[in-house]
C-alpha cells in the first residue's frame, strides 16, 4: 500500500472514529501537558494520548490548533501509532521531522497531517517521548514557510501508561 493510501486510510479512520464515537469518548486522565482518552469504533476499542504545542513559530496564516496523538487500536494490532495534526496544510510531497531530545524521526505529510515515514519506528518514538525532555516538530507550510512546534513531554509517560491496557 502506498504512503498516500495509508495516509488516507488513517485519516478516514480518525475521522470515522471521532464521528462515530463522539458521544462515547471518555477521559482516562489528565497528565500535565498530556491527556488520555478511550472510545470504541466499529473494530473495537481505540485509546489515545494527546497533547498540543506550547509554541508555534511562526504562526502560519489560517492556523488552527495542532495536536499530537499516540494511539492504540488492539483489535487492529496497532500500538503506539504516532500522528500529528499540524493545524496548517503542509507543502505537497514534503517531509516533516519530530526531534525528541536529539533523536530525529522522519514524517511523511498529507494535507494537515503527518505520520512516521517508517511505521516500524513507532515503538522507538513512543519510548523516546516517555524518556525525553523536549519534542520539536518542523514542517513546511503549503506557502513554503518553515514552522516549528514545541511540545512539552511532561505527563507523556503517565498518558501512555493509561492507554496501555486499552479496552
C-alpha positions, 0 to 999 in steps of 0.5 A, a space after each residue: 500500500 502506498 504512503 498516500 493510501 495509508 495516509 488516507 486510510 488513517 485519516 478516514 479512520 480518525 475521522 470515522 472514529 471521532 464521528 462515530 464515537 463522539 458521544 462515547 469518548 471518555 477521559 482516562 486522565 489528565 497528565 500535565 501537558 498530556 491527556 488520555 482518552 478511550 472510545 470504541 469504533 466499529 473494530 473495537 476499542 481505540 485509546 489515545 494520548 494527546 497533547 498540543 504545542 506550547 509554541 508555534 513559530 511562526 504562526 502560519 496564516 489560517 492556523 488552527 490548533 495542532 495536536 499530537 496523538 499516540 494511539 492504540 487500536 488492539 483489535 487492529 494490532 496497532 500500538 503506539 501509532 504516532 500522528 500529528 495534526 499540524 493545524 496548517 496544510 503542509 507543502 505537497 510531497 514534503 517531509 516533516 521531522 519530530 526531534 525528541 531530545 536529539 533523536 530525529 524521526 522522519 514524517 511523511 505529510 498529507 494535507 494537515 497531517 503527518 505520520 512516521 515515514 517508517 511505521 516500524 519506528 513507532 515503538 522507538 518514538 513512543 519510548 523516546 517521548 516517555 524518556 525525553 525532555 523536549 519534542 520539536 516538530 518542523 514542517 513546511 507550510 503549503 506557502 513554503 514557510 518553515 514552522 516549528 512546534 514545541 511540545 512539552 513531554 511532561 505527563 507523556 509517560 503517565 498518558 501512555 501508561 493509561 492507554 496501555 491496557 486499552 479496552 
